[in-house]
Amino acid sequence: MENSLTEDTRIAIKRIFNSQKNNQLSIKLAPVNDRKKKLKKLKTAIKARENEIFEALRKDLRKPVFESAVFEVLFIYAEIDFAIKNLSPWTSQQTVSSNLLNLMTKCCISYEPKGVCLIIAPWNYPFQLLMSPLVSAIAAGNCCILKPSELAPATSTVLTKLIQEIFKEDEIALVEGDACVSTELLSLPFNHIFFTGSTHVGKIVMEAASKHLSSVTLELGGKSPAIIDEDVDLKKAADKITWGTFANAGQTCIAPDYVFVHEDQQEKFIDLMKANIEKKYFNKEQLNKEDYGKIISGNHFKRLKNLFDDALAKGAKVRIGGTFEESDKTVYPTVLTNVPPDSLIMQEEVFGPVLPVVTYKNISEVINYVNANNKPLALYIFSNSNKNVESILKQTSSGGACINDVMIHISNPHLSFGGINTSGMGGSHGFHGFKAFSHERSVMYQSKFIDISKIIYPPYNGKGLILKLLRKLM
């Protein structure tokens, strides 16, 4: 990649960073109501630019307006409202218990802003995945630099206008550019970095953060399996999996990446998937591109075609779809069977509308397969047996899980959203997002009248009785 970072850009980045460092204390000391006002102002500004946002998302990803509204904009309104409603209790000092050695003390935990933060957003939900962590950063009282994805230029332009009209750059600033800009930003000693993207780039971000010991929240991805138990209603499972797999043309980090179905039910499941795809995405046997997105770029289109071709070369069968239209970067909803475990599509996150279906004889095979691979960001279980559900949950690990549905767990702000190991670290949304951008500061107030802790001071001669007492009490 050609280095696009100019000296002017480098100087501007450092100027913004330094201005936020100098301003962070005043932002921290401002009343909590100021944070609420900023969030309300942000929501008002988004509402005023809704149509611009929808049009930008259409240009970048061919997102339908309804899908953009639900997944990108209304989602942020809900995040803002939830933060405003709960900000006062979140920021209140929490009193905790004392033990024997600090019996007369007052012990508290308070949440203070981390300082100057960096948010790097991806291209697949370019509005939501920049705004969601920003809501948390503002709620926590931080200064922040935002880096949107250069692969969604139309959305990036709208975001730039939005941020510039609401905030001064010494509090919230947005910097556009490619990977060179991200690299320059990552060279700075931010107090916290929030990154959403691939596991590969997540490792680069974490390595850069380690040089300054910056804390990080990494929202990554991975291969999220959907497991269909034998006793389940296949029609409902196929309906939900079809939606989750092909929404945003499969470019969703928590989309079902592959499906496990019992070998006796594969054919019925394929038929139900085909019926659902035709109902949701086709009109008179033609793909309805008004309701179906495109692949973000030519490189990503070629990557998906490579995964598809490799699977077919190794013996996979196309059961649904398989059409790739390079002219407008469209990949038709595609379902594969007989996919070999060593194929690339079973090794890499698909991140596109191509779904491998894998059969099993016994659920233990499924558990063993999931455990033999990296921990996924999401795990989906379709079952009418609570016993089977709990057995799978106990024997596997994932960032989050959803039973008898897909993806909707992200919509509850009371739930922490995040991965584990290669699928990410740290949580986001609601209080968990606020917490990600906050430092939990523990404070102990020693009693002015009685100081129990002095019993442990030297000299120690003659304190055998005190030691015996401590042993009994602790």
C-alpha positions in Angstrom: 0.0 0.0 0.0 1.3 3.4 -1.0 2.0 5.6 2.0 -0.7 8.3 1.9 0.2 10.0 5.2 1.4 13.5 4.5 3.4 15.6 6.8 0.4 17.9 7.2 -1.7 15.0 8.4 1.0 13.8 10.8 1.2 17.3 12.3 -2.6 17.6 12.5 -2.9 14.3 14.3 -0.3 15.3 16.9 -1.9 18.7 17.3 -5.3 17.1 18.0 -3.9 14.5 20.3 -2.0 17.2 22.4 -5.0 19.4 22.5 -7.1 16.6 23.9 -4.4 15.7 26.5 -4.4 19.3 27.6 -8.2 19.4 27.8 -8.9 16.0 29.4 -8.9 17.3 33.0 -11.6 19.9 32.3 -13.7 17.3 30.6 -13.2 15.0 33.5 -14.2 17.7 36.1 -17.3 18.8 34.2 -20.7 17.9 35.7 -22.2 14.6 34.7 -25.1 16.6 33.3 -22.7 18.0 30.7 -22.2 14.4 29.4 -26.0 13.9 29.1 -26.3 17.2 27.2 -23.6 16.1 24.8 -25.4 12.7 24.2 -28.7 14.5 23.6 -27.0 16.9 21.2 -25.5 13.9 19.4 -28.9 12.2 19.0 -30.4 15.4 17.7 -27.7 15.8 15.1 -28.0 12.2 13.9 -31.8 12.6 13.5 -31.2 15.7 11.4 -28.9 13.8 9.1 -30.7 10.5 8.9 -31.4 10.6 5.2 -27.8 11.5 4.5 -26.7 8.5 6.6 -29.0 6.2 4.8 -27.9 7.4 1.4 -24.2 7.0 2.4 -24.8 3.4 3.6 -26.6 2.7 0.3 -23.6 4.0 -1.6 -21.0 2.1 0.4 -22.8 -1.2 1.0 -26.1 -1.0 -0.9 -27.9 -1.3 2.5 -31.7 -1.1 2.3 -33.0 1.9 4.2 -34.9 -0.3 6.7 -31.8 -2.4 7.4 -29.8 0.8 7.9 -32.4 2.3 10.2 -32.6 -0.8 12.4 -29.0 -2.0 12.5 -27.2 1.4 12.3 -29.3 4.4 13.5 -32.1 3.2 15.8 -29.5 1.0 17.5 -27.5 4.1 18.4 -30.6 6.0 19.6 -31.3 3.1 22.0 -27.6 3.2 23.2 -27.8 7.0 23.8 -31.1 6.8 25.7 -29.9 3.9 27.8 -26.7 5.8 28.7 -28.6 9.0 29.6 -31.1 7.1 31.8 -28.4 5.3 33.7 -25.5 7.7 33.8 -26.2 9.1 37.2 -26.0 5.7 39.0 -23.1 4.6 36.9 -21.0 7.6 38.0 -22.1 7.5 41.6 -19.4 6.3 44.1 -20.1 2.7 45.2 -19.4 1.9 48.8 -18.0 -1.6 49.5 -17.5 -3.6 52.7 -14.4 -3.5 54.9 -12.6 -6.3 56.6 -11.0 -6.7 60.0 -7.8 -4.8 59.3 -9.7 -1.8 57.9 -12.8 -2.1 60.2 -13.3 1.6 60.8 -12.6 2.7 57.3 -14.8 3.8 54.5 -14.1 1.9 51.2 -15.4 3.0 47.8 -15.1 2.4 44.1 -15.6 5.2 41.6 -15.5 5.3 37.8 -13.2 7.9 36.4 -12.6 8.6 32.7 -9.4 7.0 31.3 -8.5 10.2 29.4 -7.7 10.4 25.7 -9.1 7.5 23.7 -8.9 6.2 20.2 -11.8 4.4 18.4 -11.0 2.6 15.2 -14.1 1.4 13.4 -14.7 -1.1 10.6 -16.5 -0.9 7.3 -19.3 -3.4 7.7 -21.5 -1.3 10.0 -19.5 1.9 9.5 -21.9 4.2 11.3 -23.0 2.0 14.2 -19.6 0.6 15.1 -18.1 4.1 15.3 -21.0 5.7 17.2 -21.6 2.9 19.7 -18.2 3.1 21.4 -18.3 6.9 21.1 -21.5 7.0 23.1 -19.7 5.0 25.8 -16.6 7.2 25.7 -18.7 10.4 26.1 -20.7 8.8 28.9 -17.5 8.0 30.7 -16.2 11.5 30.3 -13.3 11.0 27.9 -11.7 12.9 25.0 -11.6 10.9 21.9 -10.2 10.6 18.4 -12.2 8.7 15.9 -10.9 6.8 12.8 -13.7 5.6 10.4 -13.0 3.0 7.7 -11.7 4.3 4.4 -13.6 1.4 2.7 -16.9 3.2 3.5 -16.0 6.7 2.2 -19.6 8.0 1.9 -20.4 7.2 5.5 -17.0 8.5 6.6 -17.8 11.9 4.9 -21.2 12.1 6.7 -19.5 11.2 10.0 -16.9 13.9 9.6 -19.6 16.5 9.1 -21.6 15.2 12.0 -18.6 15.3 14.5 -17.3 18.6 13.4 -20.7 20.3 13.8 -21.1 19.0 17.4 -17.7 18.9 19.0 -14.5 20.9 19.3 -11.5 18.9 18.2 -9.9 19.2 21.7 -12.7 16.9 22.9 -13.9 14.7 20.0 -12.2 14.7 16.7 -12.4 12.5 13.6 -9.5 11.7 11.3 -10.0 10.2 7.9 -7.5 8.2 6.0 -6.2 4.7 5.2 -4.1 2.2 7.2 -1.2 4.7 7.3 -3.3 7.1 9.4 -4.3 4.2 11.7 -0.6 3.4 12.1 0.3 7.0 13.0 -2.6 7.1 15.5 -1.5 3.9 17.1 2.0 5.3 17.6 0.6 7.8 20.2 0.2 7.1 23.9 -3.6 6.8 24.1 -5.1 5.9 27.5 -7.5 3.5 25.8 -7.9 2.0 22.4 -11.2 0.6 21.2 -10.8 -1.4 18.0 -13.4 -3.3 16.0 -12.2 -5.5 13.1 -10.4 -8.6 12.1 -8.3 -10.8 14.5 -5.2 -10.2 12.3 -5.4 -6.4 12.7 -6.5 -6.8 16.3 -3.1 -8.3 17.0 -1.4 -5.3 15.4 -3.4 -2.9 17.5 -2.6 -4.8 20.7 1.1 -4.8 19.9 1.1 -1.1 19.2 -0.9 -0.5 22.5 1.7 -2.5 24.4 4.4 0.0 23.7 2.6 2.6 25.8 0.7 0.0 28.0 -2.5 1.5 26.7 -5.6 -0.5 27.7 -7.6 -2.0 24.8 -11.0 -3.3 23.9 -10.9 -5.6 20.9 -14.1 -6.5 19.2 -12.9 -9.1 16.7 -14.6 -12.0 14.9 -14.1 -15.7 14.3 -16.2 -18.6 13.0 -19.5 -18.5 14.9 -21.3 -21.8 14.7 -25.0 -22.5 14.7 -25.8 -25.9 16.2 -29.2 -27.4 15.4 -30.4 -30.1 17.8 -32.4 -33.1 16.5 -35.6 -32.1 18.4 -35.9 -28.6 17.1 -38.4 -27.0 14.8 -36.3 -26.9 11.6 -38.6 -24.4 9.9 -38.0 -21.8 12.6 -34.3 -22.5 12.7 -33.9 -22.1 9.0 -35.9 -18.9 9.0 -33.7 -17.3 11.7 -30.4 -18.6 10.3 -31.3 -17.4 6.8 -31.8 -13.9 8.2 -28.7 -13.9 10.3 -26.4 -15.3 7.6 -27.4 -13.0 4.7 -28.2 -9.7 6.5 -25.8 -7.1 5.2 -24.7 -9.7 2.6 -23.2 -11.8 5.4 -20.8 -9.0 6.4 -21.5 -9.2 10.1 -19.1 -10.3 12.8 -21.7 -12.3 14.6 -23.4 -13.9 11.6 -23.6 -17.7 11.7 -20.4 -18.8 9.9 -21.3 -22.4 9.5 -24.2 -24.7 10.6 -24.2 -28.1 12.2 -27.3 -30.2 11.4 -28.0 -33.9 12.1 -27.2 -36.0 9.1 -30.8 -37.2 8.9 -32.1 -33.7 8.7 -29.7 -32.0 6.3 -31.9 -32.3 3.2 -35.0 -31.0 4.9 -32.9 -28.1 6.3 -31.5 -27.3 2.8 -35.0 -27.2 1.4 -36.2 -24.9 4.1 -33.2 -22.6 3.6 -33.9 -22.4 -0.1 -37.6 -21.5 0.5 -36.5 -18.8 3.0 -33.9 -17.3 0.7 -36.4 -17.1 -2.2 -39.0 -15.5 0.1 -36.6 -12.9 1.6 -34.3 -12.0 -1.2 -35.9 -12.9 -4.6 -38.7 -11.5 -6.6 -40.0 -13.5 -9.6 -36.8 -15.6 -9.5 -34.6 -12.5 -9.7 -32.4 -11.4 -6.8 -34.0 -8.3 -5.3 -31.0 -6.1 -4.9 -33.1 -3.4 -3.2 -33.3 -5.7 -0.1 -29.8 -7.3 -0.5 -26.5 -5.7 0.0 -23.2 -5.8 -1.9 -19.7 -6.8 -1.0 -17.7 -3.8 0.2 -14.8 -3.9 -2.2 -13.3 -5.8 -5.1 -10.6 -7.3 -2.9 -13.2 -8.7 -0.5 -15.2 -10.0 -3.4 -12.1 -11.8 -4.7 -11.4 -13.2 -1.3 -14.9 -14.7 -1.1 -14.6 -16.2 -4.6 -11.3 -17.7 -3.6 -12.9 -19.4 -0.5 -15.8 -20.6 -2.6 -13.5 -22.0 -5.4 -11.2 -23.7 -3.0 -14.1 -25.4 -1.3 -15.5 -26.7 -4.6 -12.1 -27.9 -5.7 -11.9 -29.9 -2.5 -15.2 -31.6 -3.0 -17.9 -29.2 -1.6 -21.3 -29.1 -3.3 -23.3 -26.0 -4.1 -26.9 -26.6 -2.9 -28.1 -23.0 -3.1 -26.8 -20.0 -5.0 -23.2 -19.9 -6.1 -23.5 -16.9 -8.4 -20.8 -14.2 -8.2 -21.4 -11.0 -10.1 -18.2 -9.1 -10.1 -19.6 -6.0 -12.0 -21.6 -4.8 -8.9 -19.8 -6.9 -6.2 -22.8 -9.1 -5.6 -22.6 -12.6 -4.1 -25.9 -14.4 -4.2 -27.0 -16.2 -1.0 -25.1 -19.4 -1.1 -25.2 -22.7 0.8 -22.6 -25.4 0.6 -22.6 -29.0 1.8 -19.9 -31.7 1.9 -17.4 -29.0 2.8 -14.0 -30.6 3.8 -12.6 -29.5 7.2 -9.3 -28.6 5.6 -10.9 -26.2 3.1 -10.1 -22.5 3.5 -13.8 -21.7 4.1 -13.7 -23.9 7.2 -10.5 -22.3 8.4 -11.1 -18.6 7.9 -14.0 -16.4 8.9 -16.3 -16.2 5.9 -17.6 -12.7 6.4 -19.9 -13.0 3.4 -23.1 -14.7 2.2 -21.7 -18.2 1.8 -22.8 -20.7 4.4 -21.3 -24.2 4.9 -23.6 -26.8 6.3 -21.9 -29.6 8.2 -23.6 -32.8 9.4 -23.1 -34.8 12.6 -24.3 -38.1 14.0 -23.8 -37.3 17.7 -23.7 -33.9 19.5 -20.4 -34.8 21.1 -18.8 -34.5 17.6 -20.0 -30.9 17.4 -18.7 -30.0 20.8 -15.3 -31.6 20.0 -15.1 -29.7 16.7 -16.0 -26.3 18.3 -13.5 -26.9 21.1 -10.7 -27.9 18.7 -10.9 -24.4 17.0 -10.5 -20.8 18.2 -13.2 -19.6 20.5 -15.9 -17.9 18.5 -17.5 -14.5 19.0 -21.0 -16.0 19.1 -22.5 -19.5 19.6 -26.0 -20.3 18.4 -27.9 -23.3 19.7 -31.3 -24.3 18.4 -32.9 -26.9 20.7 -36.1 -27.6 22.7 -34.1 -29.5 25.3 -32.9 -27.3 28.2 -30.6 -30.2 29.2 -28.9 -30.3 25.8 -28.6 -26.5 25.7 -26.9 -26.4 29.1 -24.7 -29.3 28.2 -23.4 -27.5 25.1 -23.0 -24.2 26.9 -21.0 -25.8 29.7 -18.7 -27.8 27.4 -17.9 -24.9 25.0 -16.7 -21.3 25.2 -17.6 -18.2 23.2 -17.8 -14.5 23.5 -21.6 -14.7 23.7 -24.4 -17.1 23.0 -27.9 -17.0 21.8 -30.5 -19.8 22.2 -33.1 -20.4 19.5 -32.2 -17.3 17.6 -29.2 -15.5 16.1 -27.6 -12.1 16.5 -30.3 -10.5 18.6 -28.4 -10.7 21.8 -26.4 -7.7 20.7 -29.6 -5.6 21.0 -29.9 -5.9 24.8 -27.8 -3.1 26.4 -27.9 -5.0 29.7 -25.8 -7.7 28.2 -22.0 -7.3 27.7 -21.0 -7.8 24.1 -17.5 -9.0 23.4 -15.3 -11.9 22.5 -12.7 -14.1 24.1 -9.1 -14.7 23.1 -9.0 -14.6 19.3 -12.5 -13.3 19.0 -11.7 -10.3 21.2 -11.3 -9.0 24.7 -13.3 -6.6 26.9 -17.0 -5.8 26.7 -19.1 -3.0 25.2 -22.7 -1.6 25.1 -24.5 -0.1 28.1 -22.7 -0.2 31.4 -20.1 -2.5 30.0 -19.2 0.1 27.3 -19.1 2.8 30.0 -16.9 0.5 32.1 -14.5 -0.1 29.1 -13.8 3.6 28.9 -13.5 4.1 32.7 -11.0 3.3 35.3 -12.3 1.6 38.4 -10.6 3.6 41.1 -10.6 2.2 44.6 -10.4 4.6 47.5 -10.1 3.9 51.2 -10.8 6.6 53.8 -9.0 5.9 57.1 -10.9 6.7 60.3 -9.8 9.9 62.0 -10.5 8.4 65.4 -9.6 4.7 65.5 -6.9 3.1 63.3 -7.2 -0.7 63.6 -4.4 -1.3 61.1 -1.8 -0.2 63.6 -2.0 -3.7 65.2 0.2 -5.0 62.3 3.0 -2.4 62.8 6.4 -3.4 64.3 7.9 -4.1 66.7 6.4 -7.7 66.5 7.8 -9.0 69.8 4.9 -9.9 72.0 2.3 -10.0 69.2 1.8 -13.8 69.2 -1.7 -13.5 70.7 -2.7 -11.0 68.0 -1.4 -13.3 65.3 -3.4 -16.2 66.7 -6.5 -14.0 66.7 -5.9 -12.9 63.1 -5.6 -16.6 62.0 -9.0 -17.4 63.6 -10.7 -14.4 62.1 -9.3 -14.6 58.6 
